[in-house]
């Protein structure tokens, strides 16, 4: 069908422009002399999360579909975390997580807390009627903003403690010495604008898929929109492997933390009421799956096992098994 051709064209465009956006974000980050982990968590993840944000906002403002927006947000989290398993397979030297700095445990922990709050909020709103906020802005969104602010403070504080260790490596491995900061900012801004238009287009394509295939909005958002908008994270994470696995994993965990923070943004633009009040409880399954997968990553970072099977760490094998079983039931529930 023509709608699927448009979906492929839009997805490929997001993949390319998202990569360029992340590339110039990496340039800007290097020029500002940030640590690799922080570079991935804050700046690369901010760039790669933009497609999800624009698509979700477009889904509620143009398509008027909170479920499409929520499916895109929560589905992207699951897609992103599974990219760690793919990175482990690509690098092919046993467990990837045992090589990652333990500072990433903080990143994973923040993501788990944010996902748990979103899950609890959706469940509470399903059980109780009435407002849980002021002026159509949910209390849960306010809590998430506070958590994000506290999280950034903790992350930057942690970065100061390890900066001396990573500062030397940054100085000795300047990757973008031939690119000026002003040029990088200009090109980053151009990619930013293009991504906005692509996100709006993708949201409208998602609505067309819902109508033409007679599928529900939660399923289309969770699977198809989430996959398309997560492509930049995949490309950037794979590319980041040659610069350091810390940057790649930091980008993934940072993108997931930021994905949850799209909820307050949607709450601002959704004027019919508080955003999560219009989201079906089916999405809690996706969030719980994301929490379990992130929990496995955190355990892998703490335990740091050297054991592997078929060059895959046992933590990644546990992630794959969880994803297959959880994904099967997720699709069944979403289709119902």
C-alpha positions in Angstrom: 0.0 0.0 0.0 1.0 3.6 -0.6 0.9 4.4 3.1 3.6 1.8 3.8 5.8 3.4 1.1 5.4 6.8 2.8 6.2 5.1 6.1 9.5 3.7 4.7 10.4 7.0 3.1 9.7 9.0 6.3 11.5 6.4 8.4 14.6 6.4 6.1 14.6 10.2 6.2 14.4 10.3 10.0 17.3 7.7 10.1 19.5 9.9 8.0 18.6 13.3 9.4 18.6 11.9 12.9 22.1 10.6 12.4 23.4 13.9 11.1 21.6 15.7 14.0 23.4 13.4 16.4 26.7 13.7 14.6 26.7 17.5 14.9 25.5 17.1 18.5 28.6 15.0 19.1 30.7 17.7 17.5 29.2 20.4 19.8 29.7 18.1 22.8 33.4 17.5 22.0 34.0 21.2 21.5 32.5 21.9 25.0 34.9 19.3 26.5 32.4 17.0 28.2 33.1 13.5 29.4 32.1 10.6 27.0 29.4 9.2 29.3 27.9 12.6 29.9 28.2 13.4 26.2 26.1 10.3 25.4 23.6 10.6 28.2 22.7 14.3 27.9 23.6 15.6 24.5 23.5 12.7 22.1 20.4 11.4 23.7 18.8 14.8 23.5 19.4 14.9 19.7 18.3 11.3 19.1 15.1 11.7 21.2 13.9 14.7 19.2 12.1 12.5 16.6 10.1 10.8 19.4 9.2 14.2 20.9 8.1 15.8 17.7 6.1 12.7 16.6 4.3 12.4 19.9 3.5 16.1 20.1 2.2 15.9 16.5 0.1 12.9 17.4 -1.8 14.8 20.0 -2.0 18.2 18.4 -2.7 17.2 14.7 -4.0 13.7 14.8 -5.6 14.1 18.3 -4.5 10.6 19.4 -3.0 10.3 22.9 -2.6 6.5 22.5 -0.6 7.0 19.3 1.7 9.4 21.2 2.0 7.2 24.3 2.7 4.1 22.2 5.5 6.0 20.4 7.0 7.1 23.7 6.9 3.8 25.6 7.6 1.6 22.6 10.7 3.6 21.9 12.0 2.8 25.4 11.8 -0.9 24.8 13.3 -0.6 21.3 16.2 1.5 22.6 17.1 -0.8 25.5 17.2 -3.7 23.1 19.9 -1.9 21.1 22.3 -2.8 23.9 21.8 -6.4 23.0 22.5 -5.6 19.4 25.7 -3.7 20.4 26.8 -6.7 22.4 26.3 -8.9 19.3 28.2 -6.5 17.0 31.2 -6.0 19.2 31.4 -9.8 19.6 33.8 -10.0 22.5 31.6 -11.4 25.2 29.6 -9.3 27.7 29.5 -5.7 26.7 28.1 -4.4 30.1 31.2 -5.6 32.0 33.2 -3.0 30.0 30.9 -0.1 30.8 31.7 2.3 33.7 29.6 1.8 36.8 28.5 5.5 36.6 25.8 4.3 34.1 24.0 2.6 37.0 22.8 6.1 38.0 21.5 6.6 34.5 19.6 3.3 34.5 18.2 3.9 38.0 16.8 7.3 37.0 15.1 5.7 34.0 13.5 3.0 36.1 12.2 5.5 38.6 10.7 7.7 35.9 9.1 4.7 34.1 7.7 3.4 37.5 6.0 6.8 38.2 4.5 6.9 34.7 3.2 3.3 35.2 1.7 4.1 38.6 0.1 7.3 37.3 -1.6 5.5 34.4 -3.0 2.8 36.8 -4.2 5.4 39.3 -5.9 7.4 36.6 -7.7 4.3 35.4 -9.0 3.5 38.8 -9.9 7.0 40.0 -11.9 9.7 38.3 -11.2 13.4 38.7 -8.2 15.6 38.1 -4.7 14.8 39.4 -3.2 18.2 38.6 -3.9 21.9 37.9 -5.0 23.7 34.7 -4.9 20.5 32.7 -1.3 19.8 33.7 -0.8 16.6 35.6 0.8 16.3 39.0 2.7 13.3 37.5 4.2 15.5 34.8 5.4 18.0 37.5 7.0 15.1 39.5 8.8 13.9 36.3 10.2 17.4 35.7 11.5 17.5 39.3 13.0 14.1 38.9 14.7 15.2 35.6 16.1 18.3 37.3 17.4 16.3 40.3 18.7 13.6 37.9 20.7 16.2 35.9 22.1 17.6 39.1 23.3 14.2 40.2 24.7 13.3 36.8 26.7 16.6 36.5 27.9 16.1 40.1 29.0 12.6 39.3 30.7 13.8 36.1 32.9 16.2 38.2 34.2 13.3 40.2 35.4 11.4 37.1 36.2 14.3 34.8 39.9 14.2 35.5 40.0 10.6 34.3 38.2 11.3 31.0 39.6 14.7 30.4 42.9 13.4 29.2 41.3 10.9 26.8 39.2 13.6 25.3 42.2 15.8 24.7 44.3 13.1 23.1 41.5 11.9 20.8 40.0 15.0 19.2 37.8 13.6 16.5 36.3 16.7 14.9 39.4 19.1 14.9 38.5 20.2 11.3 35.0 21.3 12.1 34.3 24.7 13.7 31.8 25.0 16.5 29.8 27.7 14.7 29.4 25.4 11.7 28.3 22.5 13.8 25.7 24.7 15.6 24.3 25.9 12.2 24.0 22.4 10.7 22.6 21.0 14.0 19.9 23.7 13.9 19.1 22.9 10.2 18.7 19.2 11.0 16.6 20.1 14.0 14.1 22.0 11.8 13.9 19.1 9.3 13.3 16.6 12.1 10.3 18.7 13.2 8.7 18.4 9.8 9.5 14.7 9.5 8.0 14.1 13.0 4.7 15.8 12.0 4.6 13.8 8.8 5.2 10.5 10.6 2.4 11.2 13.1 0.0 11.7 10.2 1.2 8.5 8.5 0.6 6.6 11.7 -3.0 7.8 11.7 -3.3 6.6 8.1 -2.0 3.2 9.1 -4.6 3.0 11.9 -7.4 3.7 9.4 -6.2 1.7 6.4 -5.2 -1.5 8.4 -8.0 -1.1 11.0 -5.4 -1.5 13.8 -5.7 0.2 17.1 -3.6 3.3 17.8 -1.8 1.8 20.8 -0.4 -1.0 18.6 0.7 1.3 15.7 2.3 3.8 18.1 4.1 1.1 20.2 5.5 -0.9 17.2 5.7 1.1 14.0 6.1 4.7 15.2 8.5 3.7 18.0 10.6 1.7 15.6 10.9 4.6 13.1 11.7 7.2 15.7 14.2 5.0 17.4 16.4 4.5 14.3 18.7 7.5 15.1 19.5 5.9 18.5 20.4 2.7 16.7 22.7 4.4 14.2 24.3 6.7 16.7 24.9 3.9 19.2 26.6 1.7 16.6 28.7 4.6 15.4 29.6 5.5 19.0 31.1 2.0 19.6 34.3 3.1 17.7 34.6 6.1 20.1 33.8 4.1 23.2 31.0 1.8 24.5 30.4 4.2 27.3 29.1 6.8 24.9 26.9 4.3 23.1 25.3 2.9 26.3 25.0 6.4 27.7 23.2 7.5 24.6 20.7 4.6 25.0 20.0 5.1 28.7 19.9 8.9 28.3 17.4 8.6 25.4 15.1 6.4 27.5 15.2 8.8 30.5 14.4 11.7 28.1 11.6 9.7 26.4 9.7 9.6 29.6 10.2 13.3 29.9 8.2 13.7 26.7 5.1 13.2 28.9 5.2 16.7 30.5 5.8 18.1 27.0 2.7 16.3 25.7 0.8 17.5 28.8 1.5 21.1 27.8 0.3 20.7 24.3 -2.7 18.5 25.0 -5.5 20.9 25.9 -8.4 18.4 26.3 -7.2 17.4 29.7 -4.3 15.8 31.5 -2.4 13.7 29.0 -2.1 10.4 30.9 -5.8 10.5 31.7 -6.5 9.8 28.0 -3.9 7.0 27.7 -5.2 3.4 27.9 -3.9 1.1 30.7 -2.5 -1.3 28.0 0.6 0.9 27.9 1.5 -0.1 31.4 2.6 -3.5 29.9 5.1 -1.7 27.7 6.4 0.3 30.6 6.8 -2.7 32.9 8.7 -4.5 30.1 11.0 -1.4 29.9 11.5 -1.5 33.6 12.4 -5.2 33.6 14.9 -4.8 30.7 16.5 -1.7 32.3 16.7 -3.6 35.6 18.6 -6.4 33.8 21.0 -3.8 32.4 21.6 -2.4 35.9 22.3 -5.9 37.3 24.7 -6.5 34.4 26.6 -3.3 35.3 26.8 -4.2 38.9 27.6 -8.0 38.6 30.0 -7.5 35.6 30.2 -11.2 34.7 32.8 -12.3 32.2 30.8 -15.4 31.2 29.2 -15.5 27.8 27.4 -17.8 25.4 27.9 -17.6 21.7 29.9 -14.4 22.4 26.8 -12.8 24.1 26.8 -11.9 27.8 24.3 -13.8 29.9 22.7 -10.5 30.8 22.0 -9.8 27.2 20.6 -13.3 26.7 18.2 -12.6 29.6 17.2 -9.4 27.9 16.5 -11.2 24.6 14.4 -13.9 26.4 12.5 -11.2 28.2 11.9 -9.2 25.0 10.6 -12.2 23.1 8.2 -13.4 25.8 7.1 -9.9 26.8 6.8 -8.7 23.2 4.6 -11.6 22.3 2.1 -10.9 25.1 2.4 -7.1 24.5 1.3 -7.5 20.9 -1.5 -9.8 21.9 -2.8 -7.3 24.5 -2.4 -4.3 22.1 -4.3 -6.1 19.4 -7.2 -7.0 21.8 
